[in-house]
């Protein structure tokens, strides 16, 4: 392929002419399932070369080579014929349904059981809720031809496409609600660097989205691969769960592009399991995450958590999952919204109390408000902790906007070098002030618990950023602050009652 840099633009230009596709979110989802089949076809060629007994789980008529590849002999499916094949045969078969003509099964739907190897089972899981939005078969053929030009068997082109794939994932930031799945690569890379991966460790992300943390972990770990044993440990080092179908497809494709033939990434909801039932086999050496926040779960989800930790806030529930699934001596780095930091409602206080009493919360990095723009302007934080001992002291460091930036944006995104001052401070910690306000400060666990009432809102931004929140975000922020204020009032009233009761005695 001669012009990798124009790849995404070419695809987008074709789809803009199709009446069935409305907006970037659908365009990217359309690209996603086709890219998956193209990448999977390339991997299957490798697997067939290495194993004479390999049999594809995809029936022959539905393999990429059979229906998508154009031999330029005029026989390639196109127009209405192509649409009928994709909608009536390809999708049903890959979802597990037989294609029949009358009572005769012409193409058997793929069948998956507990004995099916992961690298084959992912096909049905990937297509379970996938959609073909295109209505023009000629445009669909044009789109397929552009994707088929990719030569992923060529190392240099495959590596280059890995970079192009990153640009597709970045498009999620401007694709409506799908933006929640993309954490800026500068952030995931920084977190993976600070967590310092080691060969032999198992890392997990229980809401992995498109796989940003998994790829950043692999990038750091790859530097240590020296032997075939290291290579095997590297390939088996990640574990991901993603609830939503679309980012799951993107994540699986991402892992295949990173040469993980058996990606341990599952389409499931991490919150639908009783946390008290986890055993040592369910725990991990490292957890890297940006849990969804502000989301809503079914009412019965709370029943999977101890009553004092049950919360209606998704991020709170994930924090509990993380604490129950981190191994002894394990390490974690987690992104959480400000609402978790200042929240003093019963569930948040219980979660923070458990974290300080059973884990070592050693560092909190406070991020600027526009890191996740345009999806959200709510300020977030990175919490670094390990399961080695109770917290004795916690360092807080406020990361200010770099010089020349008022906000991060699509045209001025966050970059790796923006973390340089944080890294410098990390390895030479000291208390800092800026404009008379604390920028970096150390607090004892006793201070955080007693004097501050488990309020982790320390070294925050002294000047409010001029950000207009979306209505839903504004309401969520007000609800967080109201709940915290109510909890604070209740605690003060209890103290007053105790004092009055003592005086009466």
BELLIN-V649612 format. One line per field, one symbol per residue. ss: DSSP state (H for helix, E for strand, C for the rest). phi: phi as a letter, one per 40 degrees, with the letter a starting at -180 (. if undefined). burial: # if it has 24 or more other C-alpha atoms within 12 Angstrom, else .. A space follows every 10 residues. Layout:
ss: ???
phi: ???
burial: ???
//
This chain:
ss: CCCHHHHHHH HHHHHCCCCC CCCHHHHHHH HHHHHHHHHH HHHHHHHHHH CCCCCCCCCH HHCHHHHCCC CCCCCCCCHH HHHHHHHHHH HHHHHCCCEE ECCEEEECCC CCCCCCCHHH HHHHHHHCCC CCCCCCHHHH HHHHHHHHCC CCCCHHHHHH HHHHHHHHHH HHHHCHHHHH HCCCHHHHHH HHHHHCCCCC CCEEECCCCC CHHHHHHHHH HHCCCCCHHH HHHHHCCEEE EECCHHHHHH HHHHHHHCCC CCCCEEECCC CCCCHHHCCH HHCEEEEEEE CCCCCCCCHH HHHHCCCCCC CCCHHHHHHH HHHHCEEEEE EEEEEEEHHH HHCCCHHHHH HHHHHHHHCE EEEEEECCCC CCCCCCCCCE EEEEEECCCC CCEEEEEECC CCCCCCCCCC CCCCCHHHHH HHHHHHCCCC CEEECCEEEE EEEEHHHHHH HCCCCCCCCC CCCCCCCCCC HHHHHHHHHH HHHHHHHHHH HHHHHHHHHH HHHHC
phi: .cbcccdccc cccccccccc bbgcdccccc cdcccdcccc cccccccccc bcccbcccdd cbcdccbccb cgbgbccafc ccccccccbd cdccchcccb bgccccbccc bbbcccddcc cccccccdbc bbccbbcccc cccccccccc bcccdccccc cdcccdcccc cccbbgccdc cbbdcdcccc cccccfcbdh cbbbbcacfc gdcccccccc cdcccbbccc cccccbcbab bbccccccdc cdcdccccgc cbccbbcabc ccacccccbd ccbbcbbbab cdbgcbbcdc cdccbddcbc accdcccccc ddccbccdgc babbcbcddc cccbcdcccc cccccccbbb ccabbccccc dbcccabccb abbbabbbac cbabcbbccc ccdgbcacac cbccbdcccd cccccdcaca cbbafgbcba abbccccccc cbfgcccbfc ccbcccbccc dccccccccc cccccccccc ccccccdccc ccccc
burial: ...#..##.. ##.###.#.. #.######## ########## ####...... .....####. #####.###. .....###.. .##.###### #########. ......#### #......### ########## #######.## ########## .##....#.# ##.####### #####..### ########## #########. ########## ########## ##........ ..######## ########## ########## #######.## #.###..... .######### ####..#... ##.##...## ########## #######..# ########## ########## ########## ########## ########## #######..# ########## ##....##.. ..##...##. .#...#.... .......### #####..##. ..######## #......... .....##..# ..##...#.. .......... .....
//
